[in-house]
Amino acid sequence: MRAIILAAGRSKRMLPLTEKMPKCLLPFSNKTILNYQIDLIKENGIKEIIIVHGFAAEKVEKAGGSTIKYVYNPAYMTTNSIYSFYLVKNFLDSDFILFNSDIIISRNLFKTLLNEKHPNAILVDFGKKLVNGEMNVQVDNNFVMNIGKNIPADIADGESVQVCKFNNSSAKKIKRELTKLINNDHTDKFPAFAYNPVIESEHLKAVPTYDQTWFEIDEPEDYRKACEALDNMGLLA
């Protein structure tokens, strides 16, 4: 298994904190958010890590170190994260884990995903108050039926944590779907748009987060809450 981290964005909503660096390099747990993710991945025996970077790429490489494989997204200012995902399509030939670089999850929550017996799985928060415009999920009998930011909160069952795993067969299906989407100029989409072939043919298990805390760092207030949780709630356990 390998891990892919999408970390190319400009992080404009995080300004002024991200004036000179992407949000994945903000300090967290005496390291950066990115290094926390890397350590989490390595602790679980995943040795191959690919990072797609764009803004402040040299700083990302310095933080990540020389054992990481890097793929540069030259269009990070004009495309969404699906294009970063597309740029690593040649690595989609084996089992893999996909991370957004602005997601913080506990060690236990990551292990929950890895220990899920179904080969294709995504973490889903069923307890969070749902709002429009987030990566909402519709679930039936523990499997994802639909996922996307276009799903209204009142018909969604949960919110995707945007950390998922896929097996070799599904990776190849996602690769084909990514190629089709980008060839049709869907560079403004999110990676979840490429999951449809897996949802339809191989199924995508929705793994509940239960009461385990996680954060998506979109705005400075999200970052403040994550750091506060680290201090007060033992988030990293």
C-alpha positions as CSV (number, residue, x, y, z in Angstrom):
1,M,0.0,0.0,0.0
2,R,1.1,3.6,-0.7
3,A,-0.2,6.9,0.5
4,I,-1.1,10.0,-1.5
5,I,-1.3,13.4,0.0
6,L,-2.8,16.3,-2.0
7,A,-1.1,19.5,-0.8
8,A,-1.0,21.9,-3.8
9,G,-3.5,24.6,-2.9
10,R,-2.9,28.2,-2.2
11,S,-5.1,28.2,1.0
12,K,-6.5,31.7,0.5
13,R,-9.1,31.4,3.2
14,M,-6.4,30.9,5.7
15,L,-4.7,34.2,5.1
16,P,-2.8,35.9,6.6
17,L,-1.5,32.6,8.2
18,T,-0.7,31.2,4.8
19,E,0.8,34.3,3.2
20,K,4.2,32.5,2.8
21,M,3.3,28.9,3.2
22,P,0.5,26.4,2.6
23,K,-1.8,25.5,5.5
24,C,-0.3,22.0,5.7
25,L,2.9,23.6,7.1
26,L,1.2,25.3,10.0
27,P,2.6,24.1,13.3
28,F,0.7,21.3,15.0
29,S,1.8,18.9,17.8
30,N,5.4,20.4,17.8
31,K,5.6,19.7,14.0
32,T,3.6,20.7,11.0
33,I,0.2,19.3,10.0
34,L,1.9,17.7,7.0
35,N,4.6,16.0,9.2
36,Y,1.9,14.8,11.6
37,Q,0.2,13.1,8.6
38,I,3.5,11.7,7.3
39,D,4.3,10.3,10.8
40,L,0.8,8.8,11.1
41,I,1.2,7.0,7.8
42,K,4.7,5.7,8.5
43,E,3.7,4.5,12.0
44,N,1.3,2.2,10.3
45,G,3.9,0.6,8.1
46,I,3.1,2.5,4.9
47,K,6.5,3.3,3.4
48,E,5.8,4.9,0.1
49,I,4.3,8.4,0.2
50,I,3.6,10.7,-2.7
51,I,2.8,14.4,-2.1
52,V,1.3,16.6,-4.8
53,H,2.5,20.1,-4.1
54,G,2.1,23.5,-5.8
55,F,2.2,26.7,-3.8
56,A,5.5,27.0,-1.9
57,A,6.6,23.6,-3.3
58,E,10.2,24.0,-2.0
59,K,9.0,24.5,1.6
60,V,6.8,21.5,1.3
61,E,9.7,19.4,0.1
62,K,11.9,20.7,2.9
63,A,9.3,19.7,5.5
64,G,8.5,16.4,4.0
65,G,12.1,15.3,3.5
66,S,14.0,13.3,0.9
67,T,12.2,9.9,1.4
68,I,9.0,11.3,-0.1
69,K,8.1,11.3,-3.8
70,Y,6.9,14.7,-5.0
71,V,4.7,15.6,-8.0
72,Y,4.4,19.3,-8.9
73,N,1.1,20.8,-9.9
74,P,1.9,23.8,-12.1
75,A,-1.8,24.7,-12.4
76,Y,-2.5,24.9,-8.6
77,M,-3.9,28.4,-8.9
78,T,-6.4,27.6,-11.6
79,T,-7.5,24.0,-10.8
80,N,-9.1,22.1,-7.9
81,S,-7.7,19.1,-6.1
82,I,-9.0,16.6,-8.7
83,Y,-6.3,17.8,-11.0
84,S,-3.7,17.1,-8.3
85,F,-5.1,13.7,-8.0
86,Y,-5.0,13.2,-11.8
87,L,-1.3,14.1,-11.8
88,V,-0.5,11.0,-9.7
89,K,-2.6,8.7,-11.9
90,N,0.5,6.6,-12.8
91,F,0.8,5.7,-9.1
92,L,-2.8,4.3,-9.1
93,D,-1.7,0.7,-9.8
94,S,-1.9,-0.7,-6.3
95,D,-3.7,-0.3,-3.0
96,F,-3.6,3.3,-1.7
97,I,-4.7,5.7,1.0
98,L,-5.7,9.2,0.0
99,F,-5.4,12.2,2.3
100,N,-6.2,15.9,1.8
101,S,-3.3,17.8,3.5
102,D,-5.7,19.9,5.6
103,I,-7.3,17.0,7.4
104,I,-6.2,16.1,11.0
105,I,-7.4,12.8,12.4
106,S,-6.4,10.9,15.5
107,R,-4.2,7.8,15.4
108,N,-7.1,5.6,16.5
109,L,-9.3,6.9,13.7
110,F,-6.7,6.2,11.1
111,K,-6.3,2.7,12.5
112,T,-10.0,2.3,12.3
113,L,-9.9,2.9,8.6
114,L,-6.9,0.7,8.0
115,N,-8.5,-2.2,10.0
116,E,-11.7,-2.0,8.1
117,K,-12.1,-5.4,6.3
118,H,-13.7,-4.0,3.2
119,P,-10.9,-3.1,0.7
120,N,-12.6,0.2,-0.3
121,A,-13.5,2.5,2.6
122,I,-14.0,6.1,3.6
123,L,-14.3,7.7,7.0
124,V,-17.7,9.3,7.5
125,D,-18.9,11.5,10.4
126,F,-22.6,10.6,11.1
127,G,-22.8,12.7,14.2
128,K,-21.7,16.1,12.9
129,K,-24.3,18.8,12.2
130,L,-24.5,18.8,8.4
131,V,-24.5,21.9,6.3
132,N,-24.8,22.6,2.6
133,G,-21.5,22.9,0.6
134,E,-19.5,20.3,2.6
135,M,-18.5,16.9,1.3
136,N,-21.7,15.3,2.2
137,V,-22.5,11.6,1.9
138,Q,-25.6,9.5,1.3
139,V,-25.3,6.0,2.7
140,D,-27.4,2.9,2.4
141,N,-26.7,-0.3,4.4
142,N,-23.3,1.0,5.4
143,F,-22.2,1.7,1.8
144,V,-21.8,5.1,0.1
145,M,-24.4,5.7,-2.5
146,N,-23.5,9.3,-3.4
147,I,-20.8,11.8,-2.3
148,G,-20.2,15.4,-3.1
149,K,-20.5,19.0,-2.1
150,N,-23.7,19.3,-4.1
151,I,-25.7,17.0,-1.8
152,P,-28.0,19.1,0.4
153,A,-27.6,18.7,4.1
154,D,-31.3,17.8,4.6
155,I,-30.9,14.6,2.5
156,A,-27.4,13.7,3.5
157,D,-26.5,11.0,6.1
158,G,-23.1,12.2,7.1
159,E,-20.0,14.2,6.1
160,S,-16.9,12.7,4.5
161,V,-13.7,13.1,6.5
162,Q,-11.9,12.9,3.1
163,V,-9.5,10.1,4.1
164,C,-10.1,6.9,2.3
165,K,-8.5,3.7,1.1
166,F,-8.9,1.7,-2.2
167,N,-7.6,-1.6,-3.4
168,N,-5.7,-2.3,-6.6
169,S,-8.8,-3.0,-8.8
170,S,-10.5,0.2,-7.7
171,A,-7.3,2.2,-8.1
172,K,-7.3,1.3,-11.8
173,K,-11.0,2.3,-12.1
174,I,-10.3,5.6,-10.5
175,K,-7.4,6.2,-12.8
176,R,-9.6,5.7,-15.8
177,E,-12.3,8.0,-14.4
178,L,-9.8,10.7,-13.5
179,T,-8.5,10.7,-17.1
180,K,-12.0,10.9,-18.5
181,L,-12.9,13.8,-16.2
182,I,-9.8,15.8,-16.9
183,N,-10.0,15.2,-20.6
184,N,-13.5,16.7,-20.4
185,D,-12.2,19.8,-18.6
186,H,-13.6,19.0,-15.2
187,T,-10.5,20.5,-13.4
188,D,-12.7,22.4,-11.0
189,K,-14.0,19.2,-9.2
190,F,-12.9,17.3,-6.1
191,P,-11.4,13.9,-6.0
192,A,-14.6,12.3,-4.8
193,F,-16.0,12.8,-8.4
194,A,-13.7,10.0,-9.5
195,Y,-15.1,7.5,-7.0
196,N,-18.3,6.8,-8.9
197,P,-17.0,3.6,-10.7
198,V,-16.0,2.2,-7.3
199,I,-19.3,3.1,-5.7
200,E,-21.2,1.5,-8.5
201,S,-19.2,-1.7,-9.1
202,E,-17.0,-2.5,-6.1
203,H,-18.7,-0.6,-3.4
204,L,-17.3,2.0,-0.9
205,K,-17.8,1.2,2.8
206,A,-18.7,4.1,5.0
207,V,-16.6,3.8,8.2
208,P,-18.1,5.7,11.1
209,T,-15.9,8.1,13.1
210,Y,-18.1,7.5,16.2
211,D,-16.9,10.0,18.9
212,Q,-13.4,10.3,17.5
213,T,-12.4,13.9,16.8
214,W,-11.2,15.1,13.4
215,F,-10.7,18.5,11.8
216,E,-10.7,19.9,8.3
217,I,-8.6,23.1,8.3
218,D,-10.4,25.5,6.0
219,E,-10.3,28.7,8.0
220,P,-8.3,30.2,10.9
221,E,-11.0,29.3,13.3
222,D,-10.7,25.6,12.3
223,Y,-7.0,25.7,13.0
224,R,-7.5,27.3,16.4
225,K,-10.0,24.6,17.4
226,A,-7.7,21.8,16.3
227,C,-4.8,23.2,18.3
228,E,-7.1,23.7,21.3
229,A,-8.3,20.1,21.0
230,L,-4.7,18.9,21.0
231,D,-4.1,20.8,24.2
232,N,-7.4,19.9,26.0
233,M,-8.7,16.7,24.5
234,G,-5.8,14.4,23.7
235,L,-6.7,14.4,20.0
236,L,-3.6,12.5,19.0
237,A,-4.3,9.4,21.1
